[in-house]
Amino acid sequence: MPLQFQLRSLSSSNSSFLISKLSINFLTHRLCRSMATTTSSAEPTLSPSNTRVGWIGTGVMGRSMCSHLIKAGYTLTVFNRTLSKAQPLLDMGAHVAHSPQAVAAQSDVVFTIVGYPSDVRSVLLDPSSGALAGLRSGGVLVDMTTSEPSLASEISSSAAAKGCAAIDAPVSGGDLGARNGTLAIFAGGDESVVNRLNPLFSLLGKVNYMGGPGRGQFAKLANQITIASTMVGLVEGMVYAHKAGLDVALFLKAISTGAAGSKSLDLYAARILKRDFEPGFFVNHFVKDLGICLKECQNMSLALPGLALAQQLYVSLKAHGEGNLGTQALILALERLNNVSLESSVTASAPAS
């Protein structure tokens, strides 16, 4: 082979080698830079050592939910309009603030679980006293109230404009689920934020990501529609069994493991038989929820007659001054309609003391 050709070939080979080496070095540099950026920008896992939690609304549900966070070691600051309702949490080590704004100023994540959409708007969006006004950039609002999907979207937009995030995360499971930390949580908003909040959510129950802002509220409203008709079926079955002369307690035990079994039966049947109408969830709040459902149905041109019937039966409880009873008080409406009382049959079948 001529020397000139050999030199040209060698030069070409060396060039290819150098190009390949440069390419590898460049790719390695880019990969290392990418890994360093990913590592530095990754959000730290939320823990008691790096996350301060605020809570607005320490009623039947909120008080139990807060207790799980305190027991897990989180620093908790609470606000409730009636301070006495927060006292058990203060005894456990929680701090008290005198406005939603003051709660947020001392918190990285602020939870709310209050009564009505108007309350949600007030405690979160009021320009002077609301939580968003006191929240630092990067903070997160988590509204666990059953509220309007459109309001959830508005809160999300307002939070984003301040460099914060907002998640709508209403819950289902009642007072028992709150006490046991087994609530179903319906989350709407940025999925990455929901995932980051999971260490907190996992102390309260199981989080279910439903989609963007407002989707958590839509899921909870569908949940309430399902419960409403289930409750009507439960109390109608009980009234029918009573009228037919059955032992109602025995009847309920018999159906509990069959197709008629339900969470409503498990949670409320025994309470109804004991005439225990203490609220795990208030009739007033359920009427509010079902009213929001009907409003959304109108927006969707959707006819749900079972929902409308259940809402009217619950409204009748309010008309009789029973709005502060638990939702299991629906039995009273059916008893009045039929001029019967299950109390007599329960008393008659009770063993002599």
N, C-alpha and C positions, 0 to 999 in steps of 0.2 A: 504494500500500500504506500503511495507517495507520502512523504513527510508532511507536505502541506495539507493533505486530506486528513492525516492523523491528528495534526494540530487543530484543524477546524472541528473535527469530531470531538476531541477532548474538550475544546473550548465550549462546544454546544452542550456536552454532558455536564460540565461544571456549572454552566449557566442554569441548566434545569435543576441541578442539585441546590444551587443557591436560591433559586426562585422557590423551590419546594420548602427549603429551610425557612426562608422568610415568611412564607405562607403559614407554616406551622407556628412560628413564633407569634405572628399577628393574631392567629385564631386563639392561641393559648392566652395571649394578653387580653383579648376581648372577653374570653370565657371567665378569666379571673376577675376582670373588672365587673362583669355581669353578676358573678357570685357575690362579690363584695357589696355591690349596690343592693342586691336582694337581701343580703344579710343585714345591712345597715338600715334598710327601710322597713324590715319586718316588724310588725307591731308586737310588743311583748305580751305574753299571756297574762290576762287579768288575774290578779291574786290579791289577797289582803294586804300584801306589802307594797303594792303599787297602784291600788284603786280605792278611791274614796266614794262611797255610795250615799246617795240622798234618796229619801222616800217621802212622797206626799200622799196622805190618805191612809190612816191607820185604823180603819174600821174592821168589820168582821173578817174580811179576807186579808187586808193589808197587814194587820197586826201579826197574824200567823206567818205570813210570807217574810216579813221583816225578821222575825225570830230566827229563821233559818240562816239568814245572812250574818246576823250577829254571832250565832253559834259557830259559823264557819270562820269567824275572825275578822270580818270586814268592819271597818270604821263606818258607822251609820249615823247620818243626821236626818231627823224626821221633822215633818210639819203636819199638824192636824188642826182644823178649826176648833175642835173641842179638845183641849189639852189633856183632859183626864183619860181620853181614849188612848193616848200615847204613853201614859204613865208606866204600864207594864214593860214597855220597851226601854224606857229611861232607866227602870230598875235593873234591866239586863245590861246596861252600859251604853245605850244609844245617846246621842246628843240631840238637843232640841234647837230648832230655829224658829223664828217668829214670822217668817214669810216664805213663800216658794222661792223668791229671789235669793234670800239668805241661804236656803238649802243648797241651791245650785252653786252659789259662790264658794261653798265648802266641799263640792263634789265633782267627780269626774263623770259619773253616770247617775242620772236622776230618774227614778221610777215614779209613776203616778198611778193611783187606782182610786178614783173618786166617783161621784154619783152620776152626773149628767154631762152631756156635751158642753153645756154652758159652763160647768165647773172646770172641765178640761181646758176650755179656751181661757178662762180666767187664770188658772194656776200656771199655765204654760206660756201664754202669749200676751198677758197684760204688760204693757210697755214699762211700767214702773215696778210692779210687784211680782211679775211672772218669772218662772224658772229660767226661761230663755234669756231674759235680761241679765241674769246673774251668771250664766254659764260661760266658761272660758272657751276659746277656740279649740276644737278637737273634742269637746264634751259631747255626751250622748243623752238624749231624752228617750225614755221608754214608757209609752202610755199603755197601761194594762186595763184601762177602763173600756167597757163596751161602749163604743161611740160611733159617730158618723164617718164613713169612709172618706168623704170629701174633706172633713176637718183633719183627718190623719194626713192627707195629701198636703193640706195647707201648712200644717205644723212641720212636715218634712221640708217643704220649700223654704219656710222661714228659718229653720235651723241651718239649712245649707247656705243661705245667704250670709249667715254669721260664721261660717266655717265649722259648723257643728253637724251632728247627724240626729235623726229622729226615727224611731222604730215604733210602729203600732203593734202591740202584743197582748191583745185581750186573752183572757183565760177561761177555761171551763173545768168544773170539778167541785165547785161549791166549797163550803167551809171545811169539809172533811179533806178534800184534795189540798186545800191550802195548809191545813195542819200537818198532813202527811208528806207534803212536798211532792205530790203526784198530779199536779195540775196539767191539763193539756194547754199548751201555749201556742197561739196562732200568730205568727210573726210576719209583718209586712215591712218592706223597706229594702235597703241595700243588703244583699246577702252576705257580703264580707263583714259588715258590721254585726249582723245577727250571729255569724260564726264566732266573731271576736267576743261577743257577750255570752257565749255558751257556758263558761265557768259560773256565771251568775244564774243564768236560766236553769242550769242543771240542778241547782239547789232548790228550785221551786217546782220543777216538774219536767216534762218533755216538750222541747220546742219543735214546732213544725213550721218550716219556712213555706209561705204561701205565695210569695211574689213581691212586687213592688209596693210602694206606699199605698195604704188603704186596703191591701189584699188581706191583711190579718183581720181587719174589721169585717170585711165581707164574709170571711170564713166563720167568724164568731157569730154573725147574724144568721148564717145558714145553720149553725149549731143550735141557736136559740129556737129557730123554726122547728127543727127536729124534736127538741125537748118539749116544746109547747104541746104538740099533738100527742107525744108520748105520755105527758102528764094527764092530758084529758082522757086518754085511753085507760091509764092506770086507775084514776078515780072512778070512771064510769064502770070499769070492771068490778071495783070494790063495792060500789052502790048496788050493782046488779046481783053480786054474790050475796050481799046482805038481804036484799029483797027476796031472793030465792030461798032464804033460810039456811044458807051455808055458814059454817064457821069461817069467818073472813080470814083469820090468821092462818088456818089450815089451808084455805084456798090459795093464799099468797105463797105459802111454802111450796105447794104443789106446782104452781106455774113458774116458780123462780128459775128452775133448771130447764124449762122448755122454751119453745119459740117466743112465748110472751115475756120471758125474762128480760130485764133491762137495767141500766144503771139507775134510772129513776126509781125503779122498784127497790133496788138494793139500798139506795140512799134514803128514800122517803116513806116506804110502806110501813115500816115499824114505827116511825115517828107519827104517822097518821093514826095508827091504831092506839098509840099512847096519848093522842090528842096533844102532841108536842108540836106546836107551831112556831117555835123559836126560829128566827131567820138564819139559815145558812146562806140564803139569798133572798133579798126583800121582794115582796110582791110589787112594791112601788118601782123598783129598779127593773123588774121583769116587764112590767107594763111599758116602761120607757124603751126597753130593748125591742119589744114586739112592735111598738109604735114606729121605731126607726126602720124595722123590717118592712112594715107596710108602706112607709114613705119610699123606700128603695124599690119595692114592688111597683109602686105607681110610676116611678121613674123608668122602670124597665118594661112597663105595660104587661105586668105579670100578675095573673090571678092565682092566689093561694087561699082557697076558702077555709082550709083547716087552720091556718094561721089566724085568719080574721075571727073565726069562732073562738079560738083559745084566747085571743086578745080581749074579746068582749067579756068572756067569763072572768078573766083577771081584773078587768075594769070594774066588774060588779063587786069584787072584793073591796076595791078602793072605795066604791060608793057606800059600802057598809062600814067604813072606817077601819078596814083590815089591811091597809097598805103596808104597815110595818111588820106584818107577819111574814113567815117564810112561804116560799112558793108551794109547799105541800098543803097550805091552807086552801088550795083549790077544791078540796073535798067539801068545804063549807058551802061553796056555790052550788055544787051538785046536790048536796043535802037539802038546801033551801028549795031548789027547783022541784024536788020530788017529795018534800015534806017528810023526810026520814032523817034519822041520825044513827050513824054507826056507833056512837058512844054507848047506846043502850045495849047493843049486841056484844060489844067488847066487855062491858061491865058484867053482863049476864054470864059470859063464858069464862070470866076470870075465876081462878080457884079461890076458895074461901081462905082467909088468913087465920 
